[in-house]
Amino acid sequence: MARTYARTGAATTRGSRRAERRAHADYTGGVYGSLLAASVVIGAGSLGSFPRVELVLLLLLTGVVFWVAHVHAQLFGALLAQRAPDRRAVWHACRDEWPIVKAAVPPSAAVAVSPLLGLDVRGALWLALAVAVAGQVGWSVAAARRAGASPRLMAATASVNLLLGLLIVSFKIALTH
């Protein structure tokens, strides 16, 4: 049974509010977070005694720090120019920027399961990088699709994001050779 909420005099269901949020979702944070995760993997060349655990933590914590930075920038950069942020504005900013953290989860999970796949630490790094690049492409296509883009435009955004991901991969190759 769906709950009903009063909103400006009109009753809406929780499901319709979720659908409305999804319709207006901005996946920029997901694209950015995936690119950030790929960059973290590149920079994680020398990890200590527990490289997988350290990389998982580094990916997740970096995502959280950048999420906080984006929330801060949204609240105090844009909103203060108009009005002081209230609890609702803070909640919306936190929710809107959450894809930055969500984008760090798949590469982190890839690192965590890499021993089950028989991968050494180097293989885990490559797997995490591939997952991050795939996520970046996926987030960009989801954003284009949500915006009602044509298949041609969705292919273009996927290509641009794949190119950016491959650029990061080329940095990894250049830095490790």
Contacts in CASP RR format, 6 or more apart in sequence:
PFRMAT RR
TARGET T0000
AUTHOR 0000-0000-0000
METHOD contacts of the structure
MODEL  1
MARTYARTGAATTRGSRRAERRAHADYTGGVYGSLLAASVVIGAGSLGSF
PRVELVLLLLLTGVVFWVAHVHAQLFGALLAQRAPDRRAVWHACRDEWPI
VKAAVPPSAAVAVSPLLGLDVRGALWLALAVAVAGQVGWSVAAARRAGAS
PRLMAATASVNLLLGLLIVSFKIALTH
2 13 0 8 1.000
2 14 0 8 1.000
2 15 0 8 1.000
3 13 0 8 1.000
3 14 0 8 1.000
4 11 0 8 1.000
4 12 0 8 1.000
4 13 0 8 1.000
5 11 0 8 1.000
5 12 0 8 1.000
5 13 0 8 1.000
5 14 0 8 1.000
5 17 0 8 1.000
21 95 0 8 1.000
22 146 0 8 1.000
23 146 0 8 1.000
25 146 0 8 1.000
26 96 0 8 1.000
26 99 0 8 1.000
26 143 0 8 1.000
27 99 0 8 1.000
27 139 0 8 1.000
27 140 0 8 1.000
27 142 0 8 1.000
27 143 0 8 1.000
27 146 0 8 1.000
28 99 0 8 1.000
28 143 0 8 1.000
29 70 0 8 1.000
29 97 0 8 1.000
29 99 0 8 1.000
29 100 0 8 1.000
29 103 0 8 1.000
29 139 0 8 1.000
30 99 0 8 1.000
30 100 0 8 1.000
30 102 0 8 1.000
30 103 0 8 1.000
30 135 0 8 1.000
30 136 0 8 1.000
30 139 0 8 1.000
31 103 0 8 1.000
31 136 0 8 1.000
31 139 0 8 1.000
31 140 0 8 1.000
31 143 0 8 1.000
31 161 0 8 1.000
32 66 0 8 1.000
32 100 0 8 1.000
32 103 0 8 1.000
33 63 0 8 1.000
33 66 0 8 1.000
33 99 0 8 1.000
33 100 0 8 1.000
33 103 0 8 1.000
33 104 0 8 1.000
33 136 0 8 1.000
34 103 0 8 1.000
34 107 0 8 1.000
34 132 0 8 1.000
34 133 0 8 1.000
34 135 0 8 1.000
34 136 0 8 1.000
34 139 0 8 1.000
35 132 0 8 1.000
35 136 0 8 1.000
35 164 0 8 1.000
35 165 0 8 1.000
35 168 0 8 1.000
36 62 0 8 1.000
36 63 0 8 1.000
36 66 0 8 1.000
36 100 0 8 1.000
36 103 0 8 1.000
36 104 0 8 1.000
37 59 0 8 1.000
37 62 0 8 1.000
37 63 0 8 1.000
37 103 0 8 1.000
37 104 0 8 1.000
37 107 0 8 1.000
37 108 0 8 1.000
37 128 0 8 1.000
37 132 0 8 1.000
38 107 0 8 1.000
38 129 0 8 1.000
38 132 0 8 1.000
38 133 0 8 1.000
38 136 0 8 1.000
38 165 0 8 1.000
38 168 0 8 1.000
39 168 0 8 1.000
40 55 0 8 1.000
40 58 0 8 1.000
40 59 0 8 1.000
40 62 0 8 1.000
40 104 0 8 1.000
41 55 0 8 1.000
41 59 0 8 1.000
41 107 0 8 1.000
41 125 0 8 1.000
41 128 0 8 1.000
41 129 0 8 1.000
41 132 0 8 1.000
41 172 0 8 1.000
42 129 0 8 1.000
42 168 0 8 1.000
42 171 0 8 1.000
42 172 0 8 1.000
42 175 0 8 1.000
44 51 0 8 1.000
44 54 0 8 1.000
44 55 0 8 1.000
44 58 0 8 1.000
44 125 0 8 1.000
45 125 0 8 1.000
47 54 0 8 1.000
47 55 0 8 1.000
47 121 0 8 1.000
48 54 0 8 1.000
51 121 0 8 1.000
51 124 0 8 1.000
52 111 0 8 1.000
52 112 0 8 1.000
52 114 0 8 1.000
52 115 0 8 1.000
52 121 0 8 1.000
52 124 0 8 1.000
55 108 0 8 1.000
55 111 0 8 1.000
55 124 0 8 1.000
55 125 0 8 1.000
55 128 0 8 1.000
56 108 0 8 1.000
56 111 0 8 1.000
56 112 0 8 1.000
59 104 0 8 1.000
59 107 0 8 1.000
59 108 0 8 1.000
59 111 0 8 1.000
59 128 0 8 1.000
60 101 0 8 1.000
60 104 0 8 1.000
60 105 0 8 1.000
60 108 0 8 1.000
62 104 0 8 1.000
63 100 0 8 1.000
63 101 0 8 1.000
63 103 0 8 1.000
63 104 0 8 1.000
64 101 0 8 1.000
66 100 0 8 1.000
67 94 0 8 1.000
67 97 0 8 1.000
67 98 0 8 1.000
67 100 0 8 1.000
67 101 0 8 1.000
70 97 0 8 1.000
70 100 0 8 1.000
71 90 0 8 1.000
71 93 0 8 1.000
71 94 0 8 1.000
71 97 0 8 1.000
74 93 0 8 1.000
74 96 0 8 1.000
74 97 0 8 1.000
75 85 0 8 1.000
75 89 0 8 1.000
75 90 0 8 1.000
75 93 0 8 1.000
76 85 0 8 1.000
79 85 0 8 1.000
79 89 0 8 1.000
79 93 0 8 1.000
85 93 0 8 1.000
99 139 0 8 1.000
103 132 0 8 1.000
103 135 0 8 1.000
103 136 0 8 1.000
103 139 0 8 1.000
106 131 0 8 1.000
106 132 0 8 1.000
106 135 0 8 1.000
107 128 0 8 1.000
107 129 0 8 1.000
107 131 0 8 1.000
107 132 0 8 1.000
108 128 0 8 1.000
109 131 0 8 1.000
110 124 0 8 1.000
110 127 0 8 1.000
110 128 0 8 1.000
110 130 0 8 1.000
110 131 0 8 1.000
111 124 0 8 1.000
111 125 0 8 1.000
111 127 0 8 1.000
111 128 0 8 1.000
114 123 0 8 1.000
114 124 0 8 1.000
114 127 0 8 1.000
114 128 0 8 1.000
115 124 0 8 1.000
117 127 0 8 1.000
119 127 0 8 1.000
125 172 0 8 1.000
129 168 0 8 1.000
129 169 0 8 1.000
129 172 0 8 1.000
133 162 0 8 1.000
133 165 0 8 1.000
133 166 0 8 1.000
133 168 0 8 1.000
133 169 0 8 1.000
136 161 0 8 1.000
136 164 0 8 1.000
136 165 0 8 1.000
137 158 0 8 1.000
137 161 0 8 1.000
137 162 0 8 1.000
138 158 0 8 1.000
138 161 0 8 1.000
139 161 0 8 1.000
140 157 0 8 1.000
140 158 0 8 1.000
140 160 0 8 1.000
140 161 0 8 1.000
141 154 0 8 1.000
141 157 0 8 1.000
141 158 0 8 1.000
143 157 0 8 1.000
144 153 0 8 1.000
144 154 0 8 1.000
144 157 0 8 1.000
144 158 0 8 1.000
145 154 0 8 1.000
149 157 0 8 1.000
END
